[in-house]
Amino acid sequence: MGQMVKLEVLSSRQKVLLGISLVLYAISLTQVGFSYVYQEQVQSIEGWLLVFMGGMSIAGGGLLEWVIWLANPLYIFSIIFALKNDKNALSTIGIAFLLALDFLFWKEVLAAESGTMGPITSRGVGYFLWLSSIFIWAATLYMQNWKRIVAKLS
């Protein structure tokens, strides 16, 4: 078997960026993630509820919502992988960022287990803080390993 490719060890600057990313993530949990209309009323959901209940959305028929929610554990796994210098950090954070970004283009979400869809009226500060936290961590990892990535593609 070939030798396992490892990531570069995180520098102190990259650890600071990780800290910033984690702080933004934590703050996002206290803010409204998005708002949608259900039964002619605007419903707003805070980030902490999205994180803790999102994993169960698949049980209520929210397969696509659950797929977006997977950005959360992928973000955490990427941090764990990076701290272990495991190259899987790059793929997990890349997927997490794409999933988080994808939600920006959604027009509606599952509003009830009956299958009723509710139009999204706005994305809150919580969503943009969440997206920013994932982006900062992704940029940190990809910039740290840019030369390796380019060399591998060449």
N, C-alpha and C positions, 0 to 999 in steps of 0.2 A: 504494500500500500504506500501511497505517496505521503509526503510530509504534510501535516496540517498547516494551512496558511493562517497566520495570526495577524491580528490588527496591530497597529502601532500602539504602544502604551499611551494612555491619556496624559497629556501635559497638564500643567497647573492651569493654563488658560482654558483648555478644553474642560477641565473639571469645573471651572467657574461658569462656563457656558452651560454645562450640565446642570449646575445649581440654578442658574437663571431659568432654564427650561422647566425644571421641577417646581420652582416657585410659581411660574406662570401657569403650569398645570394645576397646582393647588388652588391658586386664585380663581381659575376658570370654574372650579367646582362650586364656588360660592356665587356665581353669576348665572344669569339666564342664558341657556344655550340656544334656544330658539322658541318661537311662538308659532302657533297654528290655530286654525279655526275648527272647532268641533261643536256641533249642535248650535250653530250661530253665535258661539262665544269664543273669544280668543283665549287660548290656553298657553301659558308660558311654563317652560320646564327648566329648572335649575340644573347646572352641571352635575352636582352630586347625585341627583336622582337619575340622570341619564347614565352615569357610570355604574351605579349600583343596581339599577333596574334594567338597563339595556341588555345585559347578558340573558335576561329571562324573556326578552321580546320575542324570541323564536318560538316560545311556548304559546304565545298569543297570535301567532301567524305572521310576525314581523321578521321574515327571513332577511330581507334587504337591510332593515334597520339593525339587525343583529350583525350582519356583515360589516356595516360601518362601525358598530360598537367594538368590533375586533381590533380596531386601531389602538384601543386602550391597552389590552394585554400585550399587543405587539410592541408598543412603545416601551412598556416595562421590561419585556424580554430583551429588547435591543439594549437597554441600559445594562441589564445583567450580563448579556453576551459581551458588551464592550468592556465592562469591568474585568471580565475574564479573558480579554484580548481575543475573543472568538469572532471570526469573520462573519458569522451569521447575524451579527449586529447590523451589518449593512443591508441585508435583504429584509430583515424584520422592520427596520425603521423606514426603509423605502416603501414597503407595502403599507405600513401604518400611515405614512404621509399621504400616499395616493388615496387611501380609503377616507381619511379625514378631509382631504381636499374635494373628493367626489361629492360629499354632502353639500357643498356650496352650490351645486348644480341641481339639487333636488327641488321639485316644485311642490310635492306633498309627501306626507308621512301617514303611516297607519295610525288612525286616531282611536280605534276601538277594536277589540277582539272580534267583533262581528265582520271585520273587513272594511269598515268605513274608513275612507281616506280623508284627511284634512289638509287643506292647502296651507303651506308654510307662509306666514305673513312677514316674518323677519328672523334673522339670525342675530342672536344677542352677543354682547361682549364676551360672554363665556365661550361661545363657539370660536370666536376669533383669538381669544387667549389660548384655548386648547389647540387650535390649529398652529398658532405661533410657537407654542411650546414644542410641538412635534417637529415643526420646520427647523427651529433652532438646533434641536438635537440631530436631526437628519443632516443639516448643513455642517455641523461640527464633525460628524463621523465621515461624511463624504469628502470634506476638505482635508481632513486629517489623512485620508487614504487615497487622495486623488491620483498621485503618481502611480500607485499600485493598480488602480482601476484602469488608468490609461494604458499602462504597460500590458495589462492582461488583454485589453481590447485590440492592441496592436499586433 
